[in-house]
Amino acid sequence: MQIVDISTTTSTATAAPSLPMKGVWPTLRSYVFWQHERGTLHYDIMVTLILLFLFTSPYWINFNDKPVPRPLHQTDVLVTVDGQGGLLYEISGSAVASGDNGSVRDQLLHIIEPISGAVSIVKFEAVPSRDGKVQNYRVWVKRE
């Protein structure tokens, strides 16, 4: 029978089995520093991850990049062809001060002339809103 002195023996821990993570860190490092050639599997993976981020991130990240709504200018004018060789202008009612037909005609002409040059007003009509106020004016003009 053999007597072993435990105080003098040293125990060494056996080496832990190698983990698969050992190969992951160098791969991640190579992704960060973009060390792969074009056409390789890792290059394609990096490009795919970037494209996924670009196209899917707006669904989850609020970038606050919406355009600021601007109020419409009070003299917004819509111009269409009336089908009889003239032009039909629709002008906001807030752009014209109320008054008699002569003053309204002059104000409408003052708004239209910078857009289309010298014109003559054939006729105009006020389009009322539901509450009876003038919503906009329809103006038929002919070029001089």
Contact map, one row per residue, 1 for C-alpha under 8 A:
111000000000000000000000000000000000000000000000000000000000000000000000000000000000000000000000000000000000000000000000000000000000000000000000
111100000000000000000000000000000000000000000000000000000000000000000000000000000000000000000000000000000000000000000000000000000000000000000000
111110000000000000000000000000000000000000000000000000000000000000000000000000000000000000000000000000000000000000000000000000000000000000000000
011111000000000000000000000000000000000000000000000000000000000000000000000000000000000000000000000000000000000000000000000000000000000000000000
001111111000000000000000000000000000000000000000000000000000000000000000000000000000000000000000000000000000000000000000000000000000000000000000
000111111000000000000000000000000000000000000000000000000000000000000000000000000000000000000000000000000000000000000000000000000000000000000000
000011111100000000000000000000000000000000000000000000000000000000000000000000000000000000000000000000000000000000000000000000000000000000000000
000011111100000000000000000000000000000000000000000000000000000000000000000000000000000000000000000000000000000000000000000000000000000000000000
000011111110000000000000000000000000000000000000000000000000000000000000000000000000000000000000000000000000000000000000000000000000000000000000
000000111111000000000000000000000000000000000000000000000000000000000000000000000000000000000000000000000000000000000000000000000000000000000000
000000001111100000000000000000000000000000000000000000000000000000000000000000000000000000000000000000000000000000000000000000000000000000000000
000000000111110000000000000000000000000000000000000000000000000000000000000000000000000000000000000000000000000000000000000000000000000000000000
000000000011111000000000000000000000000000000000000000000000000000000000000000000000000000000000000000000000000000000000000000000000000000000000
000000000001111100000000000000000000000000000000000000000000000000000000000000000000000000000000000000000000000000000000000000000000000000000000
000000000000111110000000000000000000000000000000000000000000000000000000000000000000000000000000000000000000000000000000000000000000000000000000
000000000000011111000000000000000000000000000000000000000000000000000000000000000000000000000000000000000000000000000000000000000000000000000000
000000000000001111100000000000000000000000000000000000000000000000000000000000000000000000000000000000000000000000000000000000000000000000000000
000000000000000111110100000000000000000000000000000000000000000000000000000000000000000000000000000000000000000000000000000000000000000000000000
000000000000000011111100000000000000000000000000000000000000000000000000000000000000000000000000000000000000000000000000000000000000000000000000
000000000000000001111111000000000000000000000000000000000000000000000000000000000000000000000000000000000000000000000000000000000000000000000000
000000000000000000111111100000000000000000000000000000000000000000000000000000000000000000000000000000000000000000000000000000000000000000000000
000000000000000001111111110000000000000000000000000000000000000000000000000000000000000000000000000000000000000000000000000000000000000000000000
000000000000000000011111111000000000000000000000000000000000000000000000000000000000000000000000000000000000000000000000000000000000000000000000
000000000000000000011111111100000000000000000000000000000000000000000000000000000000000000000000000000000000000000000000000000000000000000000000
000000000000000000001111111110000000000000000000000000000000000000000000000000000000000000000000000000000000000000000000000000000000000000000000
000000000000000000000111111111000000000000000000000000000000000000000000000000000000000000000000000000000000000000000000000000000000000000000000
000000000000000000000011111111100000000000000000000000000000000000000000000000000000000000000000000000000000000000000000000000000000000000000000
000000000000000000000001111111110000000000000000000000000000000000000000000000000000000000000000000000000000000000000000000000000000000000000000
000000000000000000000000111111111000000000000000000000000000000000000000000000000000000000000000000000000000000000000000000000000000000000000000
000000000000000000000000011111111111000000000000000000000000000000000000000000000000000000000000000000000000000000000000000000000000000000000000
000000000000000000000000001111111111000001000100000000000000000000000000000000000000000000000000000000000000000000000000000000000000000000000000
000000000000000000000000000111111100000000000000000000000000000000000000000000000000000000000000000000000000000000000000000000000000000000000000
000000000000000000000000000011111110000000000000000000000000000000000000000000000000000000000000000000000000000000000000000000000000000000000000
000000000000000000000000000001111111000000000000000000000000000000000000000000000000000000000000000000000000000000000000000000000000000000000000
000000000000000000000000000001101111100000000000000000000000000000000000000000000000000000000000000000000000000000000000000000000000000000000000
000000000000000000000000000001100111110101100000000000000000000000000000000000000000000000000000000000000000000000000000000000000000000000000000
000000000000000000000000000000000011111100100000000000000000000000000000000000000000000000000000000000000000000000000000000000000000000000000000
000000000000000000000000000000000001111100110000000000000000000000000000000000000000000000000000000000000000000000000000000000000000000000000000
000000000000000000000000000000000000111110110000000000000000000000000000000000000000000000000000000000000000000000000000000000000000000000000000
000000000000000000000000000000000001111111110000000000000000000000000000000000000000000000000000000000000000000000000000000000000000000000000000
000000000000000000000000000000000000001111111000000000000000000000000000000000000000000000000000000000000000000000000000000000000000000000000000
000000000000000000000000000000100001000111111100000000000000000000000000000000000000000000000000000000000000000000000000000000000000000000000000
000000000000000000000000000000000001111111111110000000000000000000000000000000000000000000000000000000000000000000000000000000000000000000000000
000000000000000000000000000000000000011111111111000000000000000000000000000000000000000000000000000000000000000000000000000000000000000000000000
000000000000000000000000000000000000000011111111100000000000000000000000000000000000000000000000000000000000000000000000000000000000000000000000
000000000000000000000000000000100000000001111111110000000000000000000000000000000000000000000000000000000000000000000000000000000000000000000000
000000000000000000000000000000000000000000111111111000000000000000000000000000000000000000000000000000000000000000000000000000000000000000000000
000000000000000000000000000000000000000000011111111100000000000000000000000000000000000000000000000000000000000000000000000000000000000000000000
000000000000000000000000000000000000000000001111111110000000000000000000000000000000000000000000000000000000000000000000000000000000000000000000
000000000000000000000000000000000000000000000111111111000000000000000000000000000000000000000000000000000000000000000000000000000000000000000000
000000000000000000000000000000000000000000000011111111100000000000000000000000000000000000000000000000000000000000000000000000000000000000000000
000000000000000000000000000000000000000000000001111111111000000000000000000000000000000000000000000000000000000000000000000000000000000000000000
000000000000000000000000000000000000000000000000111111111000000000000000000000000000000000000000000000000000000000000000000000000000000000000000
000000000000000000000000000000000000000000000000011111111100000000000000000000000000000000000000000000000000000000000000000000000000000000000000
000000000000000000000000000000000000000000000000001111111100000000000000000000000000000000000000000000000000000000000000000000000000000000000000
000000000000000000000000000000000000000000000000000111111111000000000000000000000000000000000000000000000000000000000000000000000000000000000000
000000000000000000000000000000000000000000000000000111111111100000000000000000000000000000000000000000000000000000000000000000000000000000000000
000000000000000000000000000000000000000000000000000001111111111000000000000000000000000000000000000000000000000000000000000000000000000000000000
000000000000000000000000000000000000000000000000000000011111110000000000000000000000000000000000000000000000000000000000000000000000000000000000
000000000000000000000000000000000000000000000000000000011111110000000000000000000000000000000000000000000000000000000000000000000000000000000000
000000000000000000000000000000000000000000000000000000001111111000000000000000000000000000000000000000000000000000000000000000000000000000000000
000000000000000000000000000000000000000000000000000000000111111100000000000000000000000000000000000000000000000000000000000000000000000000000000
000000000000000000000000000000000000000000000000000000000100111110000000000000000000000000000000000000000000000000000000000000000000000000000000
000000000000000000000000000000000000000000000000000000000000011111000000000000000000000000000000000000000000000000000000000000000000000000000000
000000000000000000000000000000000000000000000000000000000000001111100000000000000000000000000000000000000000000000000000000000000000000000000000
000000000000000000000000000000000000000000000000000000000000000111110000000000000000000000000000000000000000000000000000000000000000000000000000
000000000000000000000000000000000000000000000000000000000000000011111000000000000000000000000000000000000000000000000000000000000000000000000000
000000000000000000000000000000000000000000000000000000000000000001111100000000000000000000000000000000000000000000000000000000000000000000000000
000000000000000000000000000000000000000000000000000000000000000000111110000000000000000000000000000000000000000000000000000000000000000000000000
000000000000000000000000000000000000000000000000000000000000000000011111000000000000000000000000000000000000000000000000000000000000000000000000
000000000000000000000000000000000000000000000000000000000000000000001111100000000000000000000000000000000000000000000000000000000000000000000000
000000000000000000000000000000000000000000000000000000000000000000000111110100000000000000000000000000000000000000000000000000000000000000000000
000000000000000000000000000000000000000000000000000000000000000000000011111100000000000000000000000000000000000000000000000000000000000000000000
000000000000000000000000000000000000000000000000000000000000000000000001111100000000000000010110000000000000000000000000000000000000000000000000
000000000000000000000000000000000000000000000000000000000000000000000000111110000000000000110110000000000000001000000000000000000000000000000000
000000000000000000000000000000000000000000000000000000000000000000000001111111000000000000110000000000000000000000000000000000000000000000000000
000000000000000000000000000000000000000000000000000000000000000000000000001111100000000011110000000000000000000000000000000000000000000000000000
000000000000000000000000000000000000000000000000000000000000000000000000000111110000000011100000000000000000000000000000000000000000000000000000
000000000000000000000000000000000000000000000000000000000000000000000000000011111000001111000000000000000000000000000000000000000000000000000000
000000000000000000000000000000000000000000000000000000000000000000000000000001111100001110000000000000000000000000000000000000000000000000000000
000000000000000000000000000000000000000000000000000000000000000000000000000000111111111100000000000000000000000000000000000000000000000000000000
000000000000000000000000000000000000000000000000000000000000000000000000000000011111111100000000000000000000000000000000000000000000000000010000
000000000000000000000000000000000000000000000000000000000000000000000000000000001111110000000000000000000000000000000000000000000000000000000000
000000000000000000000000000000000000000000000000000000000000000000000000000000001111110000000000000000000000000000000000000000000000000000000000
000000000000000000000000000000000000000000000000000000000000000000000000000000001111111000000000000000000000000000000000000000000000000000000100
000000000000000000000000000000000000000000000000000000000000000000000000000000001111111100000000000000000000000000000000000000000000000000011110
000000000000000000000000000000000000000000000000000000000000000000000000000000111100111110000000000000000000000000000000000000000000000000011100
000000000000000000000000000000000000000000000000000000000000000000000000000000111100011111000000000000000000000000000000000000000000000001111000
000000000000000000000000000000000000000000000000000000000000000000000000000011110000001111100000000000000000000100000000000000000000000011111000
000000000000000000000000000000000000000000000000000000000000000000000000000011100000000111110000000000000000000000000000000000000000000111100000
000000000000000000000000000000000000000000000000000000000000000000000000001111000000000011111010000000000001000000000000000000000000000111100000
000000000000000000000000000000000000000000000000000000000000000000000000011110000000000001111111000000000000000000000000000000000000001110000000
000000000000000000000000000000000000000000000000000000000000000000000000000000000000000000111111100000000000000000000000000000000000011110000000
000000000000000000000000000000000000000000000000000000000000000000000000011000000000000000011111100000000000000000000000000000000000001100000000
000000000000000000000000000000000000000000000000000000000000000000000000011000000000000000111111100000000000000000000000000000000000000000000000
000000000000000000000000000000000000000000000000000000000000000000000000000000000000000000011111110000010011000000000000000000000000000000000000
000000000000000000000000000000000000000000000000000000000000000000000000000000000000000000001111111000010010000000000000000000000000000000000000
000000000000000000000000000000000000000000000000000000000000000000000000000000000000000000000001111100010000000000000000000000000000000000000000
000000000000000000000000000000000000000000000000000000000000000000000000000000000000000000000000111111110000000000000000000000000000000000000000
000000000000000000000000000000000000000000000000000000000000000000000000000000000000000000000000011111110000000000000000000000000000000000000000
000000000000000000000000000000000000000000000000000000000000000000000000000000000000000000000000001111111000000000000000000000000000000000000000
000000000000000000000000000000000000000000000000000000000000000000000000000000000000000000000000001111111100000000000000000000000000000000000000
000000000000000000000000000000000000000000000000000000000000000000000000000000000000000000000000001111111110000000000000000000000000000000000000
000000000000000000000000000000000000000000000000000000000000000000000000000000000000000000000001111111111111000000000000000000000000000000000000
000000000000000000000000000000000000000000000000000000000000000000000000000000000000000000000000000011111111100000000000100100000000000000000000
000000000000000000000000000000000000000000000000000000000000000000000000000000000000000000000000000001111111110000000000000000000000000000000000
000000000000000000000000000000000000000000000000000000000000000000000000000000000000000000000001100000111111111000000000000000000000000000000000
000000000000000000000000000000000000000000000000000000000000000000000000000000000000000000100001000000011111111100000000000000000000000000100000
000000000000000000000000000000000000000000000000000000000000000000000000000000000000000000000000000000001111111110000011100000000000000000000000
000000000000000000000000000000000000000000000000000000000000000000000000000000000000000000000000000000000111111111000000000000000000000000000000
000000000000000000000000000000000000000000000000000000000000000000000000001000000000000000000000000000000011111111100000000000000000000000000000
000000000000000000000000000000000000000000000000000000000000000000000000000000000000000010000000000000000001111111111000000000000000000000000000
000000000000000000000000000000000000000000000000000000000000000000000000000000000000000000000000000000000000111111111110000000000000000000000000
000000000000000000000000000000000000000000000000000000000000000000000000000000000000000000000000000000000000011111111000000000000000000000000000
000000000000000000000000000000000000000000000000000000000000000000000000000000000000000000000000000000000000001111111000000000000000000000000000
000000000000000000000000000000000000000000000000000000000000000000000000000000000000000000000000000000000000000111111110000000000000000000000000
000000000000000000000000000000000000000000000000000000000000000000000000000000000000000000000000000000000000000111111110000000000000000000000010
000000000000000000000000000000000000000000000000000000000000000000000000000000000000000000000000000000000000000010011111000000000000000000000011
000000000000000000000000000000000000000000000000000000000000000000000000000000000000000000000000000000000000100010011111100000000000000000001111
000000000000000000000000000000000000000000000000000000000000000000000000000000000000000000000000000000000000100000000111110000000000000000001111
000000000000000000000000000000000000000000000000000000000000000000000000000000000000000000000000000000001000100000000011111100000000000000111100
000000000000000000000000000000000000000000000000000000000000000000000000000000000000000000000000000000000000000000000001111100000000000000111100
000000000000000000000000000000000000000000000000000000000000000000000000000000000000000000000000000000000000000000000000111110000000000000111000
000000000000000000000000000000000000000000000000000000000000000000000000000000000000000000000000000000001000000000000000111111000000000011110000
000000000000000000000000000000000000000000000000000000000000000000000000000000000000000000000000000000000000000000000000001111100000000011100000
000000000000000000000000000000000000000000000000000000000000000000000000000000000000000000000000000000000000000000000000000111110000011111000000
000000000000000000000000000000000000000000000000000000000000000000000000000000000000000000000000000000000000000000000000000011111000011111000000
000000000000000000000000000000000000000000000000000000000000000000000000000000000000000000000000000000000000000000000000000001111111111100000000
000000000000000000000000000000000000000000000000000000000000000000000000000000000000000000000000000000000000000000000000000000111111111000000000
000000000000000000000000000000000000000000000000000000000000000000000000000000000000000000000000000000000000000000000000000000011111100000000000
000000000000000000000000000000000000000000000000000000000000000000000000000000000000000000000000000000000000000000000000000000011111100000000000
000000000000000000000000000000000000000000000000000000000000000000000000000000000000000000000000000000000000000000000000000000011111110000000000
000000000000000000000000000000000000000000000000000000000000000000000000000000000000000000000000000000000000000000000000000000011111111000000000
000000000000000000000000000000000000000000000000000000000000000000000000000000000000000000001000000000000000000000000000000001111001111110000000
000000000000000000000000000000000000000000000000000000000000000000000000000000000000000000011100000000000000000000000000000001111000111110000000
000000000000000000000000000000000000000000000000000000000000000000000000000000000000000001111100000000000000000000000000000001110000011111000000
000000000000000000000000000000000000000000000000000000000000000000000000000000000000000011111000000000000000000000000000000111100000011111100000
000000000000000000000000000000000000000000000000000000000000000000000000000000000000000111100000000000000000000000000000000111100000000111110000
000000000000000000000000000000000000000000000000000000000000000000000000000000000000000111100000000000000001000000000000111110000000000011111000
000000000000000000000000000000000000000000000000000000000000000000000000000000000100011110000000000000000000000000000000111100000000000001111100
000000000000000000000000000000000000000000000000000000000000000000000000000000000000011110000000000000000000000000000011111000000000000000111110
000000000000000000000000000000000000000000000000000000000000000000000000000000000000111000000000000000000000000000000011110000000000000000011111
000000000000000000000000000000000000000000000000000000000000000000000000000000000000010000000000000000000000000000001111000000000000000000001111
000000000000000000000000000000000000000000000000000000000000000000000000000000000000000000000000000000000000000000000111000000000000000000000111
